């Protein structure tokens, strides 16, 4: 499956060079979480994404499923 991570151009360059690094944030929840936010569709700022570049990651569904968050107000599947 293909998943997107939207970030600034500068951070995208660092991710390509060094890989992802876990972040810590509330990710639109009341609890703090750590990890990398991935989505099955590009997110803009209103959806919790950033302006800049989208990094596309190919990863198997079996790896993603334990971390998957399903947004109940739309059909978007969210992962961390």
C-alpha positions as YAML, in Angstrom:
chain: A
units: angstrom
residues:
- id: 1
  name: UNK
  ca: [0.00, 0.00, 0.00]
- id: 2
  name: UNK
  ca: [1.13, 3.57, -0.63]
- id: 3
  name: UNK
  ca: [0.95, 6.09, 2.23]
- id: 4
  name: UNK
  ca: [1.74, 9.82, 2.27]
- id: 5
  name: UNK
  ca: [3.62, 11.93, 4.79]
- id: 6
  name: UNK
  ca: [3.32, 15.66, 4.15]
- id: 7
  name: UNK
  ca: [6.07, 17.88, 5.50]
- id: 8
  name: UNK
  ca: [8.18, 20.94, 4.68]
- id: 9
  name: UNK
  ca: [10.62, 20.74, 1.79]
- id: 10
  name: UNK
  ca: [13.56, 21.00, 4.21]
- id: 11
  name: UNK
  ca: [12.31, 18.14, 6.38]
- id: 12
  name: UNK
  ca: [11.52, 16.03, 3.30]
- id: 13
  name: UNK
  ca: [15.17, 16.35, 2.23]
- id: 14
  name: UNK
  ca: [16.30, 15.18, 5.69]
- id: 15
  name: UNK
  ca: [13.89, 12.22, 5.65]
- id: 16
  name: UNK
  ca: [15.17, 11.12, 2.25]
- id: 17
  name: UNK
  ca: [18.76, 11.43, 3.51]
- id: 18
  name: UNK
  ca: [18.43, 10.00, 7.06]
- id: 19
  name: UNK
  ca: [14.99, 8.32, 7.26]
- id: 20
  name: UNK
  ca: [12.02, 9.15, 9.44]
- id: 21
  name: UNK
  ca: [12.39, 10.08, 13.09]
- id: 22
  name: UNK
  ca: [9.57, 9.61, 15.56]
- id: 23
  name: UNK
  ca: [7.86, 12.80, 16.60]
- id: 24
  name: UNK
  ca: [5.74, 13.42, 19.71]
- id: 25
  name: UNK
  ca: [2.43, 15.23, 19.42]
- id: 26
  name: UNK
  ca: [-1.25, 14.95, 20.20]
- id: 27
  name: UNK
  ca: [-2.06, 14.31, 16.52]
- id: 28
  name: UNK
  ca: [-5.55, 15.77, 16.89]
- id: 29
  name: UNK
  ca: [-6.25, 13.73, 20.04]
- id: 30
  name: UNK
  ca: [-6.20, 14.46, 23.79]
- id: 31
  name: UNK
  ca: [-3.33, 12.02, 24.38]
- id: 32
  name: UNK
  ca: [0.30, 12.41, 23.38]
- id: 33
  name: UNK
  ca: [1.57, 9.86, 20.84]
- id: 34
  name: UNK
  ca: [4.94, 9.18, 19.26]
- id: 35
  name: UNK
  ca: [5.65, 8.06, 15.73]
- id: 36
  name: UNK
  ca: [5.31, 9.27, 12.16]
- id: 37
  name: UNK
  ca: [1.96, 10.35, 10.75]
- id: 38
  name: UNK
  ca: [1.06, 8.61, 7.48]
- id: 39
  name: UNK
  ca: [-2.19, 8.84, 5.51]
- id: 40
  name: UNK
  ca: [-3.75, 7.03, 2.59]
- id: 41
  name: UNK
  ca: [-4.34, 10.45, 0.99]
- id: 42
  name: UNK
  ca: [-2.31, 13.69, 1.06]
- id: 43
  name: UNK
  ca: [-3.32, 15.88, 4.00]
- id: 44
  name: UNK
  ca: [-3.35, 19.67, 3.95]
- id: 45
  name: UNK
  ca: [-3.03, 21.96, 6.97]
- id: 46
  name: UNK
  ca: [-6.76, 21.70, 7.75]
- id: 47
  name: UNK
  ca: [-6.43, 17.92, 7.98]
- id: 48
  name: UNK
  ca: [-3.31, 17.97, 10.16]
- id: 49
  name: UNK
  ca: [-0.76, 17.91, 7.35]
- id: 50
  name: UNK
  ca: [1.88, 20.46, 6.49]
- id: 51
  name: UNK
  ca: [2.49, 22.61, 3.45]
- id: 52
  name: UNK
  ca: [5.39, 21.46, 1.33]
- id: 53
  name: UNK
  ca: [6.28, 18.06, -0.03]
- id: 54
  name: UNK
  ca: [4.55, 14.71, 0.23]
- id: 55
  name: UNK
  ca: [6.79, 11.70, 0.80]
- id: 56
  name: UNK
  ca: [5.22, 8.50, -0.48]
- id: 57
  name: UNK
  ca: [6.02, 5.31, 1.43]
- id: 58
  name: UNK
  ca: [5.29, 1.81, 0.16]
- id: 59
  name: UNK
  ca: [4.56, -0.51, 3.06]
- id: 60
  name: UNK
  ca: [2.58, -3.72, 3.49]
- id: 61
  name: UNK
  ca: [-0.86, -3.56, 5.03]
- id: 62
  name: UNK
  ca: [0.16, -6.18, 7.61]
- id: 63
  name: UNK
  ca: [2.83, -3.82, 8.98]
- id: 64
  name: UNK
  ca: [0.46, -0.83, 9.08]
- id: 65
  name: UNK
  ca: [-2.64, -2.49, 10.52]
- id: 66
  name: UNK
  ca: [-1.55, -2.55, 14.24]
- id: 67
  name: UNK
  ca: [-0.96, 1.22, 14.10]
- id: 68
  name: UNK
  ca: [-3.95, 2.19, 11.96]
- id: 69
  name: UNK
  ca: [-6.38, 4.88, 13.11]
- id: 70
  name: UNK
  ca: [-9.64, 5.03, 11.20]
- id: 71
  name: UNK
  ca: [-11.25, 8.44, 11.14]
- id: 72
  name: UNK
  ca: [-14.96, 7.90, 11.76]
- id: 73
  name: UNK
  ca: [-16.14, 11.19, 10.19]
- id: 74
  name: UNK
  ca: [-14.89, 10.28, 6.70]
- id: 75
  name: UNK
  ca: [-13.49, 7.40, 4.68]
- id: 76
  name: UNK
  ca: [-9.87, 8.41, 5.34]
- id: 77
  name: UNK
  ca: [-7.67, 5.82, 7.04]
- id: 78
  name: UNK
  ca: [-5.05, 7.33, 9.29]
- id: 79
  name: UNK
  ca: [-1.88, 5.67, 10.52]
- id: 80
  name: UNK
  ca: [0.81, 6.74, 12.87]
...
